[in-house]
Amino acid sequence: MIEDLLYWKTSLTTECDNDGSTPLHFASSLHPSSGYSNVFRQVFEAKPAPVYQADNEGLFPIHVAASLGIRGTIQTILENCPSSAGLPNAKGGTFLHVAVEKRSLETVRFVCQKPSLTWILNMQDNEGNTALHLAVQARDLGMFCSLFRNKEVHLNLPNKKGQTPLDVSRSLLPPGAYHAWNSDSMIYMALRLVGAKHSCVRWDQIEEKYSRQLKPDEVKEAEKMKDSSQILGIGSVLIATVAFGATFAVPGGFIADDHTNRGTPTLAGRYTFDAFMMANALAFICSSVATIGLMLSGSPLVNLWTRHLNLAASVFFMSSSVTCLAATFALGVYMVLAPVAHATCIAVCVLCPLAVLYRSLELLLKLRILARPLCVRMGLCHALTCLAGLIVSLMLMELWPYVIIFGWAAIAQKIRNYL
């Protein structure tokens, strides 16, 4: 049908509807998976001129395809009309700006991998924003890394507000409590690591602009603290309860009343038992400290800054209590099953740390995404050193209870042998 219409009257390709859309605009919006993969090529080959014809909103066909991430259509347009890459929409942005705004990661990656398109990477829209500015504003780590990895992308271009990408990233960091591994925090860290610059102002002025003037809404911040404390408090109390119960229900039971040392644990004196008891004690202590901190962070009688500190400390100790609880469970299973089902016992002990690793999964995945761009920008050795430092710091924060648990068990064994 389309082929017949085009053969009958080719000028139909330049006709517009009430929105200013040409047939090529509609064809550019058809994804190959819709079953109309040949429609765009038929309309385009009949008359390529509408590629340079905008609709009433200032969008060209390449912008339509970019907003939907239709790579094949974009590729066809650029191969035949390479100058269309720089066509500006009503906001002055290229199809790359549109792709970033619409979060079309596939299109952004395509542009960054094409050497012939490097000339549009740093083009600025009517507000002076490059694609990198918009990726930072979108807080999209994937799109940011695609642009960040390309060394042709300039990191220090200011927009019309005088903001560099680092300024934009700094302004997006919330002034109150927030998760340190959110995408906006990771983007800011990456820009700082490679030496991206703020606008031409002194550091005290930057702090004045982004830290001191951005005071959080006291009511909203207090509500956020209260909600966080209530949710986390349930978990900390449950862990404390489990740890308390495990103290008086130790694996292996107790020695009978008609034996020496009656009422004491049958497995006492073993390395694994000492480790089990220390892990359980640490789980109880850490969860109890977390509970107290959460009570303070949720109390309206405490000032907001102190509540922030208590919440941060509570999250750390609660995380540590989960680590201890996982060790407690694994050691308990080992003591009971090792003599009779060694393989099953080892399998359980290997699986238990997965609960601990899951807490750091988000950060590890984000570091994996950032690793290659950082290597490109910083050099392999420098980037790996920075990443290794971050990972080691993370491991120390997450696994410090194991040092105490197994260290104490070894010390207890030596003391017992000495006596």
C-alpha positions in Angstrom: 0.0 0.0 0.0 2.7 2.5 1.0 4.8 1.6 -2.0 1.9 2.2 -4.3 1.1 5.6 -2.7 4.6 6.7 -3.0 4.8 5.6 -6.7 1.5 7.4 -7.4 2.5 10.7 -5.6 6.0 11.2 -4.2 5.2 14.7 -2.9 3.0 13.1 -0.2 6.3 12.6 1.8 6.5 16.4 2.4 2.8 16.8 3.5 2.2 17.7 7.1 -0.7 17.0 9.5 -2.0 19.5 12.1 1.1 18.9 14.3 3.5 19.5 11.5 4.5 15.9 11.3 5.4 14.4 7.9 5.1 10.8 7.0 8.8 10.5 7.8 8.2 11.6 11.4 5.6 8.8 11.8 7.9 6.3 10.0 10.8 7.3 12.3 8.6 6.4 15.4 8.0 2.8 14.2 10.2 0.3 16.0 11.4 -2.7 14.0 9.8 -5.0 16.6 6.4 -3.6 15.6 6.5 -5.4 12.3 6.8 -2.3 10.1 10.6 -2.4 9.7 10.5 -1.5 5.9 8.1 1.5 6.2 10.8 3.9 7.2 13.2 2.8 4.5 10.4 3.1 1.8 9.4 6.6 2.9 13.0 7.8 3.3 14.2 6.4 -0.1 11.2 8.0 -1.9 12.4 11.4 -0.8 15.0 12.1 1.9 14.3 15.9 2.0 11.8 15.7 4.9 14.8 14.7 7.2 15.4 18.4 7.4 11.7 19.3 8.0 10.7 20.0 11.6 7.2 19.6 13.2 5.4 22.3 15.2 7.5 21.4 18.3 10.8 21.8 16.4 11.4 18.0 16.3 13.1 16.5 13.2 12.7 12.8 12.3 16.1 12.0 13.8 14.9 13.5 17.2 11.8 11.3 17.1 13.9 8.1 16.5 16.4 9.2 19.2 13.7 9.7 21.8 12.5 6.1 21.2 16.0 4.6 20.9 15.5 3.3 17.3 19.2 2.8 16.4 18.6 1.5 12.9 16.6 4.5 11.8 19.2 6.9 13.3 21.9 5.0 11.5 20.1 5.2 8.1 19.5 8.9 8.4 23.1 9.7 9.4 24.6 7.5 6.6 22.6 9.4 4.0 22.3 12.8 5.6 25.3 13.2 8.0 24.7 16.9 8.6 21.3 16.1 10.2 23.2 15.1 13.3 23.5 18.7 14.3 19.9 19.7 13.7 18.6 21.6 16.7 15.1 21.2 18.2 13.1 24.0 19.7 15.3 23.9 22.8 18.5 24.1 20.7 19.4 20.5 21.4 20.7 17.8 19.0 19.3 14.3 18.8 21.9 13.4 21.4 20.3 15.9 23.9 16.9 14.4 23.1 18.3 10.8 23.7 19.6 11.9 27.1 16.4 13.6 28.1 14.4 10.6 27.1 16.9 8.2 28.8 17.6 6.4 25.6 20.9 4.7 26.7 21.2 2.7 23.4 21.3 5.9 21.4 23.8 7.6 23.7 26.1 4.6 23.5 25.8 4.6 19.7 26.8 8.3 19.4 29.7 7.9 21.8 31.1 4.9 19.8 31.0 6.7 16.5 34.1 8.8 15.8 32.3 10.6 13.0 29.9 12.0 15.6 32.4 13.5 18.0 31.6 17.0 16.6 28.2 16.9 18.3 29.3 15.6 21.7 30.0 19.0 23.1 27.3 21.0 21.4 25.2 23.2 23.7 21.5 23.8 23.7 19.8 27.2 24.2 20.6 27.0 27.9 24.2 26.1 27.3 23.8 22.6 28.4 25.9 19.8 26.8 24.7 16.2 26.8 26.9 15.6 29.8 25.1 18.4 31.7 21.8 16.7 31.0 23.1 13.2 31.9 24.2 14.6 35.3 20.9 16.3 35.8 19.1 13.0 35.0 21.2 11.3 37.6 21.5 8.4 35.2 24.8 6.6 35.9 24.7 4.5 32.7 24.2 7.5 30.4 26.8 9.5 32.3 29.4 6.8 32.0 28.8 6.4 28.3 29.6 10.1 27.8 32.2 10.2 30.5 34.2 7.3 28.9 34.6 9.3 25.7 37.7 11.5 26.1 36.3 13.9 23.4 33.6 14.9 25.9 34.7 18.1 27.7 34.2 18.0 31.4 34.5 21.7 32.2 32.2 23.5 29.8 29.9 25.9 31.6 26.3 26.4 30.7 24.6 29.9 30.6 24.2 29.8 34.4 28.0 29.4 34.6 27.6 25.8 35.9 30.0 23.0 34.8 28.9 19.4 35.0 30.6 19.2 38.4 28.6 22.2 39.6 25.4 20.6 38.5 26.3 17.4 40.2 27.2 19.2 43.4 23.9 21.0 43.4 22.0 17.7 43.2 23.4 16.3 46.4 20.7 16.7 49.0 21.6 18.8 52.0 20.1 16.4 54.5 20.4 12.7 55.1 20.9 10.6 51.9 22.4 7.3 50.8 26.1 7.7 50.0 26.0 5.2 47.1 23.1 6.9 45.2 23.8 7.6 41.5 24.1 11.3 42.1 26.8 10.7 44.7 28.7 8.3 42.5 28.6 10.8 39.6 30.0 13.5 41.8 32.7 11.2 43.1 33.7 10.2 39.6 34.0 13.8 38.4 36.1 14.7 41.4 38.4 11.8 40.9 39.3 12.8 37.4 39.9 16.4 38.3 36.8 18.0 36.8 36.5 21.7 37.7 33.9 23.9 39.4 33.1 27.2 37.8 35.5 30.1 38.4 34.7 30.8 42.0 36.5 30.2 45.3 35.8 27.0 47.3 34.2 28.9 50.2 31.8 30.5 47.7 31.0 27.0 46.3 30.2 25.8 49.8 28.1 28.9 50.5 26.2 28.3 47.2 25.6 24.6 47.5 25.8 23.7 51.2 24.9 26.6 53.5 22.1 28.1 51.4 20.4 24.8 50.6 19.1 24.2 54.1 16.7 21.3 54.2 13.1 21.8 55.1 13.1 21.0 58.8 9.6 19.4 58.7 10.3 17.2 55.7 13.7 16.2 57.0 12.3 15.3 60.4 9.6 13.1 58.7 12.2 11.4 56.6 14.3 10.6 59.7 11.3 9.4 61.6 10.1 7.0 58.8 13.7 5.7 58.3 14.0 5.1 62.1 10.7 3.2 62.3 11.5 0.9 59.4 15.1 0.1 60.5 14.0 -0.2 64.1 11.9 -3.2 63.3 14.9 -5.0 61.8 17.3 -4.1 64.7 14.9 -5.3 67.4 14.3 -8.6 65.5 18.1 -9.3 65.3 18.5 -8.5 69.0 15.7 -10.9 69.8 17.2 -13.7 67.7 20.7 -13.2 69.2 19.3 -13.2 72.7 17.4 -16.4 72.1 20.5 -18.1 70.5 22.5 -17.5 73.7 20.4 -19.8 75.7 19.7 -22.4 73.0 23.2 -23.2 71.9 24.0 -26.0 69.4 24.6 -29.4 70.9 22.6 -28.7 74.0 23.7 -28.8 77.7 25.5 -31.4 79.9 23.0 -33.5 81.9 22.7 -32.9 85.7 24.3 -36.2 86.6 27.6 -35.3 85.0 30.5 -32.9 85.8 29.9 -29.3 84.8 26.2 -30.0 84.5 24.1 -27.4 82.8 27.0 -26.1 80.6 27.2 -26.4 76.8 28.4 -29.8 75.6 30.5 -28.2 72.8 32.2 -25.6 75.0 35.9 -25.4 74.6 35.9 -25.8 70.9 37.3 -23.1 68.5 34.0 -23.0 66.6 32.0 -22.7 69.8 34.1 -19.7 71.0 33.6 -18.1 67.6 29.8 -18.8 67.7 29.4 -17.2 71.1 31.5 -14.1 70.1 29.5 -13.7 66.8 26.2 -14.0 68.7 27.4 -11.5 71.4 28.5 -9.0 68.7 25.1 -9.4 66.9 23.3 -8.6 70.1 25.5 -5.7 71.0 25.5 -4.1 67.5 21.7 -4.5 67.1 21.2 -3.1 70.6 23.4 0.0 69.8 21.5 0.4 66.5 18.2 0.3 68.3 19.3 3.0 70.8 20.6 5.1 67.9 17.3 4.7 66.0 15.4 5.8 69.0 17.4 9.0 69.2 17.3 9.6 65.5 13.5 9.3 65.6 13.0 11.6 68.6 11.8 15.1 67.9 13.5 16.2 71.2 16.9 15.8 69.6 18.3 18.4 67.2 18.4 17.4 63.5 22.2 17.2 63.1 22.4 14.8 66.1 19.6 12.7 64.6 21.6 12.5 61.3 24.6 11.2 63.2 22.6 8.7 65.2 20.9 7.4 62.0 24.2 7.0 60.2 25.7 5.1 63.2 22.6 3.0 63.5 22.8 1.9 59.9 26.4 1.0 60.3 25.8 -1.1 63.5 22.7 -2.7 62.1 24.6 -3.7 59.0 27.4 -5.2 61.2 24.8 -7.1 63.3 23.6 -8.8 60.1 27.2 -9.8 59.3 27.5 -11.3 62.9 24.1 -13.0 62.6 25.2 -14.7 59.3 28.4 -15.9 61.0 26.4 -17.1 64.0 24.1 -19.2 61.8 27.0 -20.7 59.8 29.0 -21.6 62.9 26.0 -23.1 64.6 25.3 -25.3 61.5 29.0 -26.3 61.3 29.1 -27.4 64.9 26.0 -29.6 64.5 26.5 -31.0 61.0 30.3 -31.3 60.6 30.6 -34.7 62.2 27.8 -36.3 60.2 27.2 -34.2 57.0 30.4 -32.4 56.2 29.5 -31.6 52.6 26.2 -30.1 53.5 27.8 -28.2 56.3 30.4 -26.6 53.9 27.6 -25.7 51.4 25.6 -23.9 54.1 28.7 -22.0 55.3 29.5 -20.9 51.7 26.0 -19.7 51.1 25.6 -17.7 54.3 27.9 -14.9 53.3 25.7 -14.1 50.4 23.4 -12.2 52.7 26.4 -10.0 53.6 27.5 -9.6 50.0 24.0 -8.5 49.0 24.3 -5.3 51.0 27.2 -4.2 48.9 25.9 -5.5 45.6 24.6 -2.1 44.5 27.9 -0.4 45.1 29.9 -3.1 43.4 27.7 -3.0 40.3 28.1 0.8 40.2 31.8 0.6 40.6 31.9 -2.0 37.8 30.0 0.5 35.5 32.4 3.3 36.5 35.6 1.2 36.2 36.1 1.5 32.5 35.4 5.2 32.2 37.7 5.9 35.1 40.5 3.8 33.5 40.1 5.9 30.2 40.2 9.2 32.0 42.7 8.5 34.8 44.9 5.8 33.3 44.8 2.1 34.2 47.1 2.1 37.2 45.7 5.2 38.9 42.1 4.1 38.3 42.7 0.6 39.7 44.5 2.0 42.7 41.5 4.2 43.5 39.0 1.4 42.9 41.0 -1.0 45.0 41.1 1.5 47.8 37.3 1.9 47.7 36.8 -1.9 47.7 39.2 -2.5 50.6 37.6 0.2 52.6 34.2 -1.3 51.9 35.4 -4.8 52.9 36.8 -3.4 56.2 33.5 -1.7 57.0 31.5 -4.8 56.2 33.7 -7.6 57.5 35.3 -6.1 60.6 33.2 -8.3 62.9 34.9 -11.4 61.4 38.3 -10.2 62.6 37.0 -10.0 66.2 35.0 -13.2 66.0 37.7 -15.5 64.7 40.5 -13.5 66.3 38.9 -14.0 69.8 38.3 -17.7 69.1 42.1 -18.1 68.4 43.1 -16.2 71.5 40.7 -18.2 73.6 42.2 -21.4 72.3 45.7 -20.2 73.2 44.6 -19.1 76.7 43.0 -22.5 77.2 46.1 -24.4 76.1 48.3 -22.3 78.3 46.2 -22.9 81.3 
